[in-house]
Amino acid sequence: MHEFLTLCGYEPHELESEAARVQRALSMVGLTGGDLARGKTRIRTFFDVELAGVRKMLGVILRDFTNTVLLRGGGDTKVVFSFMAPGCQVLGSALRTNYEHLAWIDPNYTFLVVLGSVFGKAAPILEAAEKLWLRAGGVGHCGNVKCAVGLLALDILPKPDLAVTSGFLARQAPKPSDFSRSGTADTRLLRRLLAGQRTRGVP
């Protein structure tokens, strides 16, 4: 784990305190020690980690991933899910400044980088969305929309107390937020998908 965190730009004094948090977050989404080894190989292959800026970028994304996943045990923290809504960062900053127990998350890019680019495990998230609502072969739903639906459907994200979205970037964007109200979460399905086991109804 320390080697993985170092590749992601964590400083030596952070390794001990952050290793347990990152390990817990990875375990909560079904990733194993084998996946961690694969992730290190993929980082060295696809990211120019000789550059400190690249390592720091990965660290920022991994921290966001870890903090977001661990919100599932966050007690009284209220979660706001911002989805493809330009300008909402200002609103999020204002709310977080004035409210202690509030998390403002915009997880799609973060999770596509960590689960997809780093670990090569984004496909189960997209397949979960296709299995439930966003069928393949009909409307050309983008990966960002599918990621939002899949993350919520598989209970990787905490169900938001408030969803903020818009149609500025895509007219489809507001619609998937409604799916967060349905009770379709199944972490057992997620673990089976990440393990590469075929599941009825999922290609």
N, C-alpha and C positions, 0 to 999 in steps of 0.2 A: 504494500500500500504506500509506503514512503517513497518508493521509486516512482510510482504513478503520480503522486501528488507533486513530486519534484518536476516531473515532465510538464505538469500543469501550472508551474510557476509559484508553487507554495514555498515560502521561506523556511529555512531550517527550524526556526523557533516555533513554527506553526504545525509542524508535522505531527507531533504527539497529540496535541489538542484536537486537530482536525481529522486525523485518521479515523477515529471512532465514529465521528459524525458522518463522514463520507461513506464508510463501510455500512453503517446503518441504513443510509439512504439507498445505496446500491442494493442491499439485501431486500429492502421494502419493495423494490420494483422487480425483484426476481433475478438479479444478476449474481453470478457466482465467482469463485476464484478463477475459474477457467476463462470467464468473460473478462476479468481484470487483466489477465495475461494477454488476451487478444487485444484489449484496448491499448495496452502499452505498445504492442507491435504496430497497431494502426496509427497511433499518434506519431511514432517515429517514421512511418512510411508516408503519411499524408500531410503532416504538418512540419514546417521548418522550425523545429524546436531549438535549433542553434540560436535563433533570434529570441532575445528576452521578451520582446513585445508579443510574440506569438504565444510563448508560455504564459505570460500574464493574461492574455486574452482567454486562453483555455481555463485559467484559474478563475477568472470572473464568471465565466459560464458555469463551471463546475460548482462554484459557491452558490450561484443562483439555483441550480438544479437541487443541490443538497438542502438549501433552506426551504425551497418550495415543497419537496417531498416530505420533509419533516414537519410541515404545517399540519399534516394529518393527525399529529398528536399534540397540536398547539393549544388545546384547552379553549379559552375564551377569545382567542384571536379571530377577528372577523376577516374574511378573505374576499378581496375584490379581484375579479378576473377581467383584465383588459385584453380585448381581442381585436386586432387590426383596427385600432381607433387612434389615428394620428392626433397628437396634441394632448392625449390623456396623461402623458408623463407629468405635466404641470399640475393637473388635478391630483394625481397620485402623490406627488411630492407634498402638496399642501395638506392632504389628508393625513399622511404619515407624520408630518411635523406636529399636527395637533391632536392626534389620537395614538395612544401608546400601543393598544392591542389591535393593530390593523396591519394586514399584509396586502400589498398591491402587487399582483403578479401578472406577467405577460409571458407565459411559459412556452409557447409553441417553438420559437426559435431555439431557446435553451435546450428543450428536450430533443429536438431534431438533431442538434449538434452532439449532445451527449449520447443519446441512445442510438442515433444513426451514424454520424461521422466517426465517433470514437469507438463505439462498441458494435456497430453494424447490426443493430437490433430495432430499427425503426419500423420494419415491415409489419410486425404484429400489431403496432398501434394503428397503422393505416388499414390493415385487414379488419380490425375490430370495428372501425367506423363503417367500412363497407358491409360488414356482416349485419350491422344494425340498421343504418339508414342510408348512407351515401354509397349506393350500389355502383360498382364499376361497370363501365360500358354504356351508361346512360349519359347523365350530365357530367362534364369534365370537371369534377370537384378538385380543387388544388390540394396539394399536400398539407398546406397550412390549415385549411378547414378540416381535413380528415384528421390531422394531428389533434386539434382541439376536441373533436368528438371522441376520438379513440382514447385520449388521456382521461377524459371524464368517465367514459363508459367502463374502462378497466380499473377505475378507482385509483389511478396513479396520482391524480390531483385531488385535493380536498374539494368537495362540492362548494362552489362560491356562494357567499351570502349576497353578493351583488355582481352582476355581469355588465360591463360597459363595453359597448361596441358601436360600430357605425358602418355605413356603406361607402365610405370615401374610397377605400382601396379595393373593395369587392362587394357587389350587391349581396353575395351569399353570406358575408361575414356575420350579420346579426342573427341569422337563422339557427346556426349550430348552438348558440348560447341557450336556446330553449331546451335543448336536449339534456342540459345539466339537471333538469328537474325530474327526469325519469329515473326509476330505481333499477338500473341495469348493471350496476357495478358487480364485477366478479373477479377477484384477485386470483382465484384458482385458474381461471381461463388464462389470465396474463402469464402466470408461471408456466403453464403448459405450452403456451405459444412461444415464450422466450426459450424454453428448453427444446424447441423444434418439434414438439409432438403435434401430430395432426389432430384437429378438433372438428367435430361435425359442424358443417356449415361454413367453415373457414377454409379457403383454398390452401 
